[in-house]
Amino acid sequence: MVQSGDTLGEVAAKYNTTVDQLLTLNPGVDPSALQPGQRIRVG
């Protein structure tokens, strides 16, 4: 779940993955408009 201030880069680092992988897993996610509470797949 996205926390306030998170970026895809931070989420990728936290879960030992890449931004490209997160975008592949979450095709509808706008990386510049993450919202707190938004759920994204990480693996």
C-alpha positions in Angstrom: 0.0 0.0 0.0 1.4 3.4 -1.0 2.3 5.7 1.9 2.3 9.4 1.8 5.4 10.7 0.0 6.3 7.3 -1.6 7.7 7.2 -5.1 7.9 4.1 -7.3 11.7 4.2 -6.9 11.4 4.0 -3.1 8.8 1.2 -3.3 11.0 -0.7 -5.8 14.1 -0.3 -3.5 12.1 -1.4 -0.4 10.9 -4.6 -2.1 14.1 -5.3 -4.0 12.6 -4.9 -7.5 12.8 -2.3 -10.2 10.5 0.6 -11.3 10.1 -1.2 -14.7 8.9 -4.3 -13.0 6.4 -2.3 -10.9 5.1 -0.7 -14.0 4.7 -4.1 -15.7 2.8 -5.4 -12.7 0.7 -2.3 -12.4 -0.1 -1.2 -16.0 -2.8 1.4 -14.9 -0.6 3.1 -12.4 0.6 6.7 -13.1 4.0 6.9 -11.5 3.7 10.7 -11.1 0.4 10.5 -9.3 0.7 7.9 -6.6 -2.0 8.3 -3.9 -1.6 7.4 -0.2 -3.6 4.2 0.4 -3.4 3.1 -3.2 -2.6 -0.6 -3.6 0.1 -1.7 -6.0 1.5 -5.1 -6.8 5.1 -5.6 -5.9 5.7 -9.2 -6.9 
